[in-house]
Amino acid sequence: MDKKRNLYIAIFLMPAIIIFVIIYLIPVYNVITTSFLEWNLFVGDKTFIGLDNYINAFTNDSLFMASLKNTLIWVVLQGTFHVGLGTMVALFLADKPKMWKFMRVSYMLPNMISGAAFAIILLNIYNPEIGLINQFISFLGVENFQQNWFFDTSTAFFAVTMTWLPYAGLVAILVLAEIMSIPTSLYEAAAIAGATKFQQKLYVTLPLLKNIIGTCVLISATSMLKEFEHIYLTTNGGPGSTTLSLPLYLYKTALIENNYAYANTMGTILVIIGFLIIFVINKLFVLGHSDR
Amino acid sequence: MYNRLIKLTLVIALCCSVVLAGCSSTDKESNTDTSKGTTTTKSTDDKKSAEEPVSILFPTFQVGVNSSAPLLTENLRLFEEQYGDKINVQLEEIPGDQAYVDKMKILLSAGDLPDLVYAGGYNLLDLALAKDQVVDLTAYLEADPEWKESFTEDDLAFNSRDGKYYGVPEEKQPIGYFYNKELFAQVGIEGPAKTWDEFFEQCEVLLEAGIIPVSMDSADSGWVTNLWLNSMVATSGPEGLEFANAYYPKDFNNPAFIDGMSKIQMMYQKYTTVDAVGGKYEHAANNFLSGKTAMIANGPWMIADFNDSDKTEEGFADKVGSAIYPGNGLYDAPMYGYFVASKDEAKADATVEFLKFITDEEAQLRGLDMIGRIPASPSIELTDEIKAKYPLLAELIEASAAVEYRYPTTQSAWYPNVVDRFSSEAPALATGDITPEEFAERMTETAEKN
């Protein structure tokens, strides 16, 4: 019986494994191996240069270091503030206040609009002349307020970060679904023991959300390793390198500088960072172990 | 159990291999060997090709709101009428020239360029030549002297490498600037400035009257801003002219460039709109078309917009004048044009036939008549009818005869990553976070990566 079961498992897994190998594993293998080459579209031959691309990235490329720093800051912000905000919204909605369904859908809206469209909307909202934000500040009494949010070095990083950080609709939905699945008997027992509503949230709900919060941290943090379109369509990494992310720098290196090997070096570094993030979050949240 | 698993895996792998090999062999049958631009077909469909039209792939960004779109549509219609039974042009619409360039680079790296590629202003030609994906047009041009005479020697030489012709342009693009005569008259300015000192005096006069003098931008390539910049550099003296005419400069640390950037910094801070910093070409154009700014640097293709009631008020064209740059300069350099990247002889022949159709003198005349495109051919002269239809174009061409300094656009002369860095750093320069010297240093650092 066990043999037959294993055979079925193998049969059902096989297509996914084959597709994974062809679509992901082979390209990742190519990315890693070509990162040790000198490979430019202008240069005919590919030459093996060992770790030169990596050494150059970490010792001689200020744009790479700036993009790496920005990306890591965004990973941390997204894994903490973004998930924290989504969790708070979910805890609030779990009490089913008036119009909670409407609020749930409204909060989800920015996640449903395409990233490109949302970036263009925000580009106009932040516009120094006609943007809603400056007009609102002018309305509050600061006459003719014309802050160029996206293109002033002092505000660009904040403005770009605000294009994704507050919109934690996906986190809220996932956490809310998990809260809804917690048996009411646990709350009843806590209430009999004299726990207040706040204490029930703190000592019953939150510990049971560890797995889903860990998953959300994982999803949110790793999403920053591929964040591209919001930045590309708003600041394009500027002013200077203030908002340059690693994926955007990778894109520019490949398609503008035609330096494919160096772009693949960054790709490899992104893959390694991704694995590290998954490892750390798995350790922190002990994911995969049931709490019930 | 494990044996069974291994067997099953092998069977599935075999199935996959058969399917993939099938796909691959189909491709191979219709693919070809390419050697130095000449091709040998191995297609099994050769017999059919005598009966069926040859399909050629032509991706283009001259679609939608692009000012050349109506001309291309007409060219395709006429070509279909004349050659529809022999050649089938498959148009692939790629809105946006940057998206087009990006896609061509990806296809180039995969060795899969389409049959006809537009390299104008982006130097895709040298990239494609480095990958040996360009068809040599020498024999085609020599076989058709009439077509060859549709271009100047300078233009053909610019598209040649090692004595072989690889591309042909479809137009000339002298680029000066446009000014709003009505706004000039309001503040008592009689006409375009002859020197840069006079230009900045005019800016000051306009500013004092509450009129924003210049349209500028910084996003994408900072196209409009770059036009002002390189003109200042080119007309600053012999060293500046040499730098402005240099293709792929690697050292931007020179007085002419730094002085030009200082003036650009001042223009960002004093003489342009708030949305210029971070703004795209469209913002700059809208500001001029809405009468908000008094001047914009741009090419003759913008003339069509002055008559477009969807973009500006009726009669706006009558308010606009065209001029060469202060210091007697004009963008007027040979241009990259189309090149053929077909992988077999039949397709190359068909593509060249189409290329002839859209670039010969007849097509150039059509372009002049329909959208005011300046012909590449030296033998086409502006008729009185055309002058009456496109007075701004006639004005610019007339003024260009006396131009002392001619130079290419930075978009065609600089490395693409330098153009991109210009766009990223310009906002920091505008806000004073970096100096013109630091700006030049960063441009040099980027150029050296190539």
Interface residues (C-beta under 8 A of the other chain):
Chain A: K3 N6 L7 A10 I11 M14 I18 L41 F42 V43 G44 N127 P128 E129 I130 Q146 N148 F150 F151 D152 T153 A156 T235 N236 G237 G238 P239 G240 S241 T242 L244 K252 L255 I256 E257 N258 N259 Y260
Chain B: M1 R4 L5 L8 T9 I12 A13 C16 D102 K105 I106 L108 S109 D126 L127 A130 K131 S218 A219 T273 V274 D275 V277 G278 P416 N417 D420 S423 S424 E425 A426 P427 A428 A430 T431 D433 I434 R442 K449 N450
